Amino acid sequence: MQKLVRSDRHQHKRKPRRSWLLLFKLTLGAGLLGLCAAGILLLYLWQAELPLADSDRNSQLINSKGETIAVFSDGGKNRESVELSNISPWLVKATLATEDRQFYNHFGFDMKGMARAALVNLKEMGTVQGASTLTQQLARNLYLSHERTWSRKIKEAMYTAQLEMKYSKDDILRMYLNEIYYGHGAYGIEAASQMYFGKPAKDLSLAESALLAGVPKGPTYYSPFNHMKNAKDRQRTVLSAMVTTGEITQQEADQAYETLLKFQSPKQQSPTDKAPYFRDYIRNVVVGELGFDETLLEHGGLNIYTTLDPDAQQAAETAVASELGSAPELEAALISIDPRNGYVKAMVGGANYRESQYNHVFAGARQPGSSFKPIMYLTALSSRKMTSASKFSSQPTLFHYDDNRKTYSPKNFGDKYLGDIDMRQAIAASDNIYAVNTILTIGAEQVIEMGRKMGITSSLQPVPSLALGTSPVSPFEMATAFAVISNQGRSVKPVAVLKITDASGRVLYEAKPAKNEQVVEPSAAYVLTHLMESVFETGGTGNRVSNEIKRPVAGKTGTTSTDAWLVGFTPELSTAVWVGYDKGKTLGTTESRKAAPIFAKYTEKALEKVPPKIFPIPDGVVSVYIDPETGLLATKDCPDKKLEVFVQGTEPTEFCTAHGEGESEPLPPPAEEEKKESHSWWNDLKRWWMD
């Protein structure tokens, strides 16, 4: 009995030891299992591919030469990547001292920092302090959104580990500095350095580096363009951090803080900005007209092949900048289209994209003024109700219309009136009285119908003042309409996107070949072209820039109190230039004369590699000598003779009898072949050379 009791006691003593042993085994097993799982996870992360970075998924805009000039991303990111060796060591040190002092010592996660942040947040009962390393920030910026969810945090941890496994610390730092946002659309230190200081990142000083290193913490709040005091306060914080890490002395920090920094003007575009207005236009075309999803555009890795000519675009930007550089708040627009196929060759939507993203090329509230008159004169010529020799008296006139229920009394600029003039003189001098006589002769409704055929989509009012361009029309519409005149009366719909492929090269969209629609007879278009060339000759409103244009060109100026235009064309380009103020400010004399030089400088530079070409003469055009005074066929007794062009069948048939004594022998019209040879080569070439 005593032995049995003793045995039970021994059994009770052994039970706790067995429990601890079991717990130890379970713990050891769980630990081993965890280590195995961790090993498997690490092996998986090592072998798994990282997802495509957001910046690598951005679609590319490609110009006519196959060069990538922009990417499509949220907000239109301005980005330019550089090697770590091309970044100032001061910027690297300032960034590490501020953002991640243990960067080269941790494996992607700063455990001490995380613990410290957790304690602070627990004490404050909220998220007061974070502990993200540069690698974590890079993972988030490259592959994830910034939403605060557990799934996002888990993915961030996985991608952080993968980055640390697959890249060296220097590579991670390089990627981070090329990815981080510095405000005002600048992503990466190179874009930021150019934007703020107008210099490459490798040339940044200690003071400049400390200021830029502080911006990513709050790109809007710490931007020196927005809040200089905040930027300087943040700069002091960065310099203090560099003193703490031993990178600089307190004296160096104080000197850097006191250094007067020279910022680039916020209005000045960064060199990395290329055709930003065109890029925005393409976004609208791809999403709005072609029906592509905007998410696919921004993150689908599309290749968008466009018609933009880089040489023409550079010429356009240079021409606009050269004339607007000394005119604050003055805006401009330039749109240039190849009339033969409708290709959009160049587009400048404003004076400075960073200051205003509004594309004035599509501004629908601007009056074209006299630049609208060629549309009306083309209507008159094609209707055969008027010819180049038709005359009206240029003098103050009170016009009656709407069955004599209304009156209209236009004036010429500067109250200058020329007496009896023909259509060529009216176009060259931009005579308003002649223009109103014309629209009352042919009918405003017919002018509107012609405008629609030529590509004018804005609302046009059927009133006499339509002849003077009082109905607002966008520069894009004007360039489209004038392209019809240059293209011998054929209308071609403007096109900017030629092809879209996905990342693998599969074609998702391809533009159909240009379709020419004959909207007005070629002979009428040519006669008008010939008349519009006189705008750049002696007495024409564009004569002041004729010396800058060394090729045949036709066009029309237009000036209102708030808008200045020159819309013109060569056989290769139809270009509309507009200049004005956004707020409706009245144009001064100097500002109103800037459209013509922009047009001239652009046209010559854009076509400098293209030999000058005359406008081809189509069938149905007749050239005859007329007496300028009477508009009738000239005779040998007429003191002045002018070779004028007409739509066949509208040329004068009566001979001038106002000169000479007795019977006058009519001057025979030139033979058809002689006329073409003389006019197309000798006459035009001589005029081009002498001008």
C-alpha positions, 0 to 999 in steps of 0.5 A: 500500500505504501509503495502504491502511494509513492508511485502515484506521487512520482507520476504527479511530479512527472506530468509538469515536465512532460507538459513543458517538454511538449510545449518546447517541441511544439514551439521548436516545430513551429519555429522550424516550420516558420523558418521553412515557410520563410525560406520558401517565401524568400526563395519565391521572392528571389525567383519571382519577377517584379511587376512592371513599374508604373513609369515603364507602363506609361504609354509613349508619344512618338513623333514622325521621326520615330522619337519618343517625345513624351509619356502619358501619365497622371498629370503629365509627368516631367521625368528624365533619368540620370545615373547616380554618378551624374547626381551631386554627392551633396544631394545624395547625402542630404537625401539620406540624412533626411529620409533614411540614415541607415539605408546602407545598413538595413535590408529594406526595413529599419526595425529600430525606426519602426519600433520607435515610430510604433511607440510614438504613434501608440503614445499619441494614439494616432499615426504621427510618425512613419518609418518607411525606408527609401526602398519601401518608398520606391516600392510604393512609388513604382508598383503600388497606390498610396491607399492605406490597406493591409493588402497594400502594406503586405505587397509593399513589404514583398516588393521591398524585399524583392528590390533588396534581393535583386538590386544593389543599394546604389541601384535602389538609390539611383532609382529612388532619386529618379522616381521621387516627386519634387512638385510642379510635375517634376519627377526625379532629381534631374527634372527638378534641378532643371526646373528649379535651378536650370542646371543638371543635377550633378552641378547642385551645390550644398545649399541647392541640394539641401533645399531640394532634398526637403521638397519631397516631404511636401511638394506643394507645401515646401516648393520654393515657387509656392512658399519660400519661407516653408522651403527655407525652414525645411532646408534648415531642417535638412542641413541640421540632419546633415550636421547630426550625421557628420556629413557637414559642420555647423559652420557649413550648414550656416553658410549654406542656409545664408547662401542666396539661391538663384531660381529659374523663373516658374514661367520658364519651361523646363528643357524636358518639356517637349510639345506639351500642348500637342501631348494633351491634344493627343490624349484627348484624341486617343480617349475622346475620339478613338475611344481608348480607356484612359487607364489603358493610355496611362498604364497600358504601355501603348506606343502612339505614333503621331504626325508631329514633325520635330523640326517644325515643332522646334521652329514653332516654339522658337518663333513664338518665344522670340516674339513673346519673350518680352511681353508678360501675360501675352498669349499665342497659338500656332497650328500648322497642318500639311494641306496635302494629307491633313497631318498636324505638323506643329502645335503651340497652344500658349506662351508657357505650358507650366503657367497655363495648360489651356490650349489656345489652338482650340480657343473658340471665343476669338474673332478672326477679324479680316483673316476670315475674308478669304473664305468669303472671297472663295465663295464669291469666286466659286459662285462666279458672281464676282471675279478678281477684277470686280470693283467696289468703291472704298468709301464710308458707306451705310449698308442696308440689309434684312429688307432695309430694316437694318443698317450697318456702317463699317469703317476701315482701319485708320479711316483710310479709303482707297476709292474704286478697287478690285478684289486683289487690292481689297485683299492686300489692303484688307478693305472692310467696305469692299468685304461688306459689299461682297457678302451682300452680293453673294449672301451670308448664308452661302459664306457659312455653307462654304465655311462648313465645307472647309472645316469651320464648325463654330457657329457663324452668324448670317449678318454683314459683319461676318465678312469682317470676322466677327463670329469667333473661330478657333485657330485650328479651324482657320488652319483647316480651312486655309488648307483647302485653298492650298490643296486646290479646293480639296478638303482633308480632315486633320489627323494627328495619330497614325498608329497605336500599338501595344507593348508587344507591337500589336496594332490596336489602331491605324489611321485610314489613308487621307481622303480628299474631298473636292469642296470647291473647284480647283480654279477658284482656289488657285485664283484666290491663292494668287490674290492672297499672295499680294498680302506679302507684296508692296502695299499688303498688310503682311509686307513688313515680313516679306523679306523674311519669307523666301518662297511663294506664300499666300495668307491674310492678316486679321486684327481686332481690338483683342486679337491679332492673326496671320493665317497663311499657307505654302504648298506644304503647310497651312498655318494659323497664328493668333496672338492676344490676352486671356483676360480680354485686354486690349492689344497695343500696336506692338502686340498686334504686330507680333502674329506676322513675324511669328508666321514668317519665322516659323514658315522659313525655319520649318521649310528651310530644308524644302526647296521653294515651290510655286502653287500649281496651276490647275486646269480652268484658270485663264490669265489675261491682261487687263487695264487696272483702271477699268478692269477690262481687257487691256489694249496697246493704248492702255498706259498700265497693263496687269496680267490677272487670273480668272476662273475660266469663263469669268474673264472680261470679254470687253476691251478697254476704250478709255485710252488712246485716240480713235480705234484701239487694237486689243492686246491679245491674251497670252497663249495658254502655254506661254501664260503658264510658263510665264506665270508659273516660273518667271513671274512668280520666281522673279517676285520671290527673288526680288522680295 
